[in-house]
Amino acid sequence: MAVDPLIELRDVNKHFGELHVLQDINLTVGRGEVVVVIGPSGSGKSTLCRAVNRLETIESGSILIDGKPLPAEGKGLAQLRAEVGMVFQSFNLFAHKTVLANVSLAQLKVRKRKKEEADRRSRELLERVGLASQADKFPVQLSGGQQQRVAIARALAMDPKALLFDEPTSALDPEMINEVLEVMQQLAQEGMTMVVVTHEMGFARSAANRVVFMADGRVVEDRTPEDFFTAPESDRAKDFLSKILKH
Amino acid sequence: MDVLTDNFSLYGEGFLGTVELTVYSSALALALGFVMASFRVAPVGSLRVLGTVWVTVLRNTPLTLLFFAVLLGLPRFGLVLPFQLFAVLALGCYTSAFICEVLRSGINTVPTGQGEAARSLGMTFGQTLNQVVLPQAFRSVIPPVGSTLIALAKNSAIAGAFSVTELLGTYRTLNELGYSIIWTFIWIAVGYLIITLTISALFNVMEKRWGVAR
């Protein structure tokens, strides 16, 4: 197990009505670790990801970030969220702001940086995701892949301790998936702590330190990608892998 | 025609009275409506309850009754203000309930992901609302806010019954002076049209400038 835990979930439970979407989840993500969460639809993996920065509340159990329990509403929660970046399936760029303003907004409002400083940092990050030339455009003028890379830059602008990715490539055309995955690969190599919910098995194999397989609200397997993909233990995982790797 | 030219100053006073009522009440209604809409979407339960009660009570009370409550009720508690101010209070609070609901439906047109993205970056509820949600909601609420303010302009006529100087009330004086009731009302209607069409024009311009691009 990881030496230096950054994100810890202990006996986490949550229901959506009748559906027990998270059942006694225990998961530890170490500093600098890349954990890929995979599993069939409705297995609770997105909910798990969203619970880590409390976009979904949990009913029982505890979630610790850097040793401290996740605060309830209010300033404490806002501060914690600034430390844990999130990238969404549907990008969620602020539609009324330019690309540059999207990346700068929270730096100004949350980190209280000066405008020039924030914009300089934003341009650096846009450069890094290969979109420096798009800074003055609005989100609708960009392709999905470009929007998602802006969203990653926006999350990075807060200098987070960890990044959560909730199916970051699921809404993208196939040819745009790679440009996003490349940025994520690079982040992983640089030692960013990442929790990635995805269906990209290639990414899971190449970038993940661990693969967590979820089904029906439970963590079924939690192993290295090599072990998981070559020798899955559970029937559920074998079944899942046989279905997705057939094509 | 005589009725207007002979009594221009009387019409003018009434017209200005209605304009003043409309402008002040609109300002109050917009400010209060904004606060109440924020309450209704707040993460704090007690604020949501307050917002809901405010809307339910004011939206479902006849405006005339509200005028009675304010003009006759408040002085009983030792609060004595000029009648015009009372009228602004009654009209403003009443209309704020409608503005609140219009703003809230505007807030609901903004995809939830926008607010989630803002919160995930560590922005507080207030920052999320003011920086991300409301600027986008604003675009879609311009037309209905315009309608609500036009309704307010016309509702201000009720203040006339409580001896506040306003446009409709001028008919009583003119009637006593023996002018044709039809022409009296035609010129009053023209006065209201000037005000309401100005509001329409203003909101048309705002919609062209900031409305949702389709």
Interface residues (C-beta under 8 A of the other chain):
Chain A: N53 L55 E73 K75 A78 Q79 L80 R81 A82 E83 V84 G85 M86 F88 S90 N92 L93 F94 A95 H96 L105 A106 K109 V110 A151 R154 A155 M158
Chain B: P43 V44 P111 G113 Q114 E116 A117 A118 R119 S120 L121 G122 M123 T124 Q127 Q131 V132 P135 Q136 R139
